[in-house]
Amino acid sequence: MSVGIGLPISDPAALLEWARRADAGPFRTLGLLDRLVYDNPEPLTALAVLAGATTRVRLQTEVLLAPLRGTALLAKQAATLDRMSGGRFTLGLGVGGREDDHHAAGTPVRERGRRFDQQLAALCSLWSGEPHSQHAGPIGPAPAREGGPEILIGAFQPKALARVARWGDGLLAAAPPSWAGSLFDTVRRDWAIQGRQGEPRLVGQVNVALGPDSLVDEAKAAMGAYYAFSGRAEEMVRGMLTTPGDIRAAIRGYRDLGADEVMLYCYGGDPDQVERLADLC
């Protein structure tokens, strides 16, 4: 099982340092979250910069809120990043449930699921070289991987989980191992029902902060602010893993579930966490 790092959003300029350290190993992936109405870097733009500063590590949106974006342009952006990074890009996608993001984007929040299904079908078609429509031709460049970059879908509910087997390559489960097992089982079942070949890629995500108390306090404050909209900020902060033992246990728990990778998402800004977390892998 591989281990990746989710990047903090507090200082976009510092992400280059994070990326260079992670590229030295042992991490497989760098992940970056997406919001619109928030003080965070736009993930496709940021990951494109990080792709140029690295040679080995993969780049992953975690997750990109697809309904906020125009589908044709998203297809072009994702294919470009995949091509120019040498196939190191994974497109993690989700619908996004924050009304302010959808208001700013001009997209009806109650139609996000229907729009997302339409987008997934269109992305797969465009990356396969099909014309956009009877009025417009194909949209290039061709991605590095035939058929498009790897797609992970972030989901929890059965209807959303079913999208993995229909359109994706795997699941991104932002949940502790105690929750993720049933999600993995559902995706495996749907995969078999759809007659998909091979196995779905199963990726877990836990929130971590490893370092002195000041760093942990900073991370908890940042995470609490990020989830303030949900009414569950305190619950989310309580779930943050802040000791080597707890982080190792989560990694072990995901390995026991048969996960392909676990992402250790950092909210504290100290890049020394890269080396601290590397010692736990």
C-alpha positions as CSV (number, residue, x, y, z in Angstrom):
1,M,0.0,0.0,0.0
2,S,1.2,3.5,-0.9
3,V,1.1,6.6,1.3
4,G,0.5,10.1,0.0
5,I,0.4,13.6,1.5
6,G,-2.4,16.1,1.4
7,L,-1.0,19.7,1.1
8,P,-2.0,22.5,3.5
9,I,-3.6,25.5,1.9
10,S,-2.5,28.3,4.2
11,D,0.5,29.4,2.2
12,P,0.5,28.6,-1.6
13,A,4.1,29.7,-2.1
14,A,5.3,27.1,0.5
15,L,3.8,24.2,-1.5
16,L,6.9,24.1,-3.7
17,E,9.0,23.2,-0.6
18,W,6.5,20.6,0.4
19,A,6.5,19.1,-3.1
20,R,10.3,19.0,-3.5
21,R,10.6,17.2,-0.1
22,A,7.8,14.7,-0.9
23,D,9.3,14.0,-4.3
24,A,12.4,12.7,-2.6
25,G,10.2,9.9,-1.2
26,P,8.7,7.7,0.1
27,F,5.4,9.3,-0.8
28,R,3.5,8.4,-4.0
29,T,1.1,11.3,-4.3
30,L,0.5,14.9,-3.5
31,G,-3.1,15.9,-3.0
32,L,-4.7,19.3,-2.9
33,L,-8.3,20.2,-2.0
34,D,-10.7,22.5,-3.9
35,R,-13.0,25.3,-2.8
36,L,-14.1,28.4,-4.6
37,V,-15.2,30.8,-1.9
38,Y,-12.2,30.2,0.4
39,D,-8.6,31.4,0.7
40,N,-7.0,28.4,-1.0
41,P,-5.0,28.0,-4.2
42,E,-6.9,26.8,-7.3
43,P,-5.8,23.2,-7.4
44,L,-5.3,22.6,-11.2
45,T,-3.2,25.7,-11.4
46,A,-1.2,24.9,-8.2
47,L,-0.6,21.3,-9.2
48,A,0.6,22.4,-12.6
49,V,3.3,24.4,-10.8
50,L,4.2,21.5,-8.6
51,A,4.4,19.2,-11.6
52,G,7.2,21.3,-12.9
53,A,9.0,21.2,-9.6
54,T,8.9,17.4,-9.2
55,T,9.9,14.4,-11.3
56,R,8.4,11.3,-9.5
57,V,5.5,12.0,-7.2
58,R,1.9,12.0,-8.6
59,L,-0.4,15.0,-8.4
60,Q,-4.0,14.6,-7.3
61,T,-7.1,16.8,-6.8
62,E,-8.7,15.8,-3.6
63,V,-11.4,16.4,-4.7
64,L,-12.0,18.9,-7.5
65,L,-15.6,20.2,-7.4
66,A,-16.5,19.4,-11.0
67,P,-20.0,21.0,-11.2
68,L,-18.4,24.4,-10.5
69,R,-16.5,24.2,-13.8
70,G,-17.3,24.2,-17.5
71,T,-16.9,20.6,-18.7
72,A,-15.1,21.3,-22.0
73,L,-12.5,23.5,-20.3
74,L,-12.1,21.1,-17.5
75,A,-11.4,18.3,-20.0
76,K,-8.7,20.4,-21.6
77,Q,-7.1,21.5,-18.4
78,A,-7.0,18.0,-17.0
79,A,-5.6,16.5,-20.2
80,T,-3.0,19.2,-20.4
81,L,-1.8,18.6,-16.8
82,D,-1.8,14.8,-17.4
83,R,0.2,15.2,-20.6
84,M,2.7,17.7,-19.4
85,S,3.4,15.8,-16.1
86,G,4.1,12.7,-18.0
87,G,0.9,10.9,-16.9
88,R,1.4,11.7,-13.2
89,F,-2.0,13.3,-12.7
90,T,-5.0,11.8,-10.9
91,L,-8.3,13.7,-11.2
92,G,-10.2,13.3,-7.9
93,L,-13.7,14.6,-8.4
94,G,-16.8,15.3,-6.3
95,V,-19.9,17.4,-6.4
96,G,-19.4,19.9,-3.6
97,G,-22.1,20.7,-1.1
98,R,-21.3,24.3,0.0
99,E,-24.0,26.7,-1.3
100,D,-21.6,29.7,-1.4
101,D,-19.3,27.9,-3.9
102,H,-22.2,27.1,-6.2
103,H,-23.6,30.6,-5.8
104,A,-20.3,32.2,-6.9
105,A,-20.0,29.7,-9.8
106,G,-23.6,30.3,-10.9
107,T,-24.4,26.6,-10.7
108,P,-27.6,25.4,-9.0
109,V,-26.6,23.4,-5.9
110,R,-29.6,21.2,-6.1
111,E,-28.7,20.1,-9.6
112,R,-25.1,19.3,-8.9
113,G,-25.6,15.5,-8.9
114,R,-27.3,15.5,-12.3
115,R,-24.7,17.9,-13.7
116,F,-21.9,15.8,-12.4
117,D,-23.2,12.6,-14.1
118,Q,-23.4,14.5,-17.4
119,Q,-19.9,15.8,-16.9
120,L,-18.4,12.4,-16.2
121,A,-19.9,11.0,-19.4
122,A,-18.7,14.0,-21.4
123,L,-15.2,13.9,-20.0
124,C,-14.7,10.3,-20.9
125,S,-16.0,11.0,-24.4
126,L,-13.8,14.0,-25.0
127,W,-10.6,12.3,-23.7
128,S,-11.4,9.5,-26.1
129,G,-11.1,11.9,-29.0
130,E,-14.8,12.3,-29.8
131,P,-16.2,15.6,-31.1
132,H,-17.7,17.9,-28.5
133,S,-20.9,18.1,-30.4
134,Q,-22.3,18.5,-33.9
135,H,-21.3,22.1,-33.7
136,A,-17.7,21.6,-32.4
137,G,-14.9,19.1,-33.0
138,P,-12.6,17.2,-30.6
139,I,-10.9,19.1,-27.8
140,G,-7.1,18.4,-27.4
141,P,-4.5,17.7,-26.3
142,A,-4.8,14.0,-25.9
143,P,-4.1,13.0,-22.3
144,A,-1.0,10.9,-21.5
145,R,-3.1,7.9,-20.6
146,E,-5.4,6.6,-23.3
147,G,-9.0,7.5,-22.4
148,G,-8.0,10.2,-19.9
149,P,-6.3,10.6,-16.6
150,E,-7.0,8.3,-13.7
151,I,-10.3,9.4,-12.0
152,L,-11.1,8.9,-8.3
153,I,-14.5,9.8,-7.1
154,G,-15.1,11.1,-3.6
155,A,-18.4,9.7,-2.3
156,F,-20.2,8.3,0.7
157,Q,-23.8,7.6,-0.3
158,P,-24.8,4.6,-2.4
159,K,-26.0,6.6,-5.4
160,A,-22.7,8.6,-5.4
161,L,-20.6,5.5,-4.8
162,A,-22.2,3.9,-7.9
163,R,-20.5,6.5,-10.0
164,V,-17.1,4.9,-9.4
165,A,-18.0,1.7,-11.3
166,R,-19.8,3.6,-14.0
167,W,-17.2,6.3,-14.8
168,G,-14.2,6.1,-12.5
169,D,-11.1,4.2,-11.7
170,G,-11.6,4.2,-8.0
171,L,-12.8,5.7,-4.8
172,L,-11.4,8.4,-2.5
173,A,-12.8,7.8,0.9
174,A,-12.2,10.7,3.3
175,A,-13.0,8.6,6.3
176,P,-11.3,6.7,9.1
177,P,-10.7,2.9,8.5
178,S,-13.7,2.1,10.7
179,W,-16.0,3.8,8.2
180,A,-14.2,3.1,5.0
181,G,-14.6,-0.7,5.0
182,S,-18.3,-0.6,4.0
183,L,-17.6,2.0,1.4
184,F,-14.9,-0.2,-0.1
185,D,-17.2,-3.2,-0.1
186,T,-20.0,-1.2,-1.9
187,V,-17.6,-0.1,-4.6
188,R,-16.2,-3.6,-5.1
189,R,-19.8,-5.0,-5.4
190,D,-20.8,-2.3,-7.9
191,W,-17.6,-2.9,-9.9
192,A,-18.5,-6.6,-10.3
193,I,-22.1,-5.8,-11.2
194,Q,-21.0,-3.4,-13.9
195,G,-18.7,-6.1,-15.3
196,R,-15.6,-4.0,-14.9
197,Q,-12.3,-5.7,-15.4
198,G,-9.6,-5.7,-12.7
199,E,-10.2,-4.0,-9.4
200,P,-11.2,-0.5,-8.4
201,R,-8.4,1.7,-6.9
202,L,-9.3,2.3,-3.2
203,V,-7.8,5.3,-1.5
204,G,-8.4,6.4,2.0
205,Q,-7.8,9.8,3.6
206,V,-7.2,10.9,7.2
207,N,-6.4,14.3,8.6
208,V,-3.1,14.6,10.5
209,A,-0.8,17.0,12.2
210,L,2.6,15.8,13.5
211,G,4.9,18.1,15.5
212,P,5.0,20.4,18.5
213,D,1.8,21.6,20.2
214,S,1.9,24.9,18.4
215,L,1.7,23.1,15.0
216,V,-1.1,20.9,16.2
217,D,-3.0,23.9,17.5
218,E,-2.5,25.7,14.2
219,A,-3.7,22.7,12.2
220,K,-6.8,22.3,14.4
221,A,-7.7,26.0,14.0
222,A,-7.3,25.8,10.2
223,M,-9.4,22.6,10.0
224,G,-12.0,24.0,12.2
225,A,-12.3,27.2,10.1
226,Y,-12.5,25.0,6.9
227,Y,-15.4,22.9,8.2
228,A,-17.2,25.7,10.1
229,F,-19.9,25.8,7.5
230,S,-20.9,22.2,8.2
231,G,-21.9,22.5,11.8
232,R,-19.5,19.5,12.5
233,A,-16.2,21.4,12.9
234,E,-15.6,20.2,16.4
235,E,-16.3,16.6,15.4
236,M,-13.9,16.8,12.4
237,V,-11.2,18.4,14.5
238,R,-11.5,15.7,17.2
239,G,-10.8,13.1,14.4
240,M,-7.4,14.6,13.5
241,L,-4.6,12.3,14.2
242,T,-1.7,13.9,16.1
243,T,0.5,11.1,17.4
244,P,2.8,8.7,15.6
245,G,0.9,5.8,17.2
246,D,-2.5,6.9,15.9
247,I,-1.2,7.7,12.4
248,R,0.5,4.3,12.2
249,A,-2.7,2.6,13.3
250,A,-4.7,4.4,10.6
251,I,-2.1,3.3,8.0
252,R,-2.3,-0.3,9.3
253,G,-6.1,-0.2,9.3
254,Y,-6.3,0.9,5.7
255,R,-3.8,-1.8,4.7
256,D,-5.9,-4.4,6.5
257,L,-8.9,-3.2,4.4
258,G,-7.0,-3.8,1.2
259,A,-6.6,-0.1,0.3
260,D,-4.2,0.8,-2.5
261,E,-3.2,4.1,-0.8
262,V,-3.8,6.3,2.2
263,M,-3.5,10.1,2.0
264,L,-2.3,11.8,5.1
265,Y,-3.9,15.3,4.8
266,C,-2.0,18.1,6.6
267,Y,-3.6,21.3,7.8
268,G,-0.5,22.7,9.6
269,G,1.9,24.6,7.5
270,D,5.3,23.3,8.7
271,P,7.0,21.3,5.8
272,D,9.1,19.4,8.3
273,Q,6.0,17.2,8.6
274,V,7.1,15.6,5.4
275,E,10.1,14.0,7.1
276,R,8.2,13.2,10.3
277,L,5.5,11.4,8.4
278,A,8.0,9.7,6.2
279,D,9.4,8.0,9.3
280,L,6.0,6.4,9.9
281,C,5.6,4.8,6.5
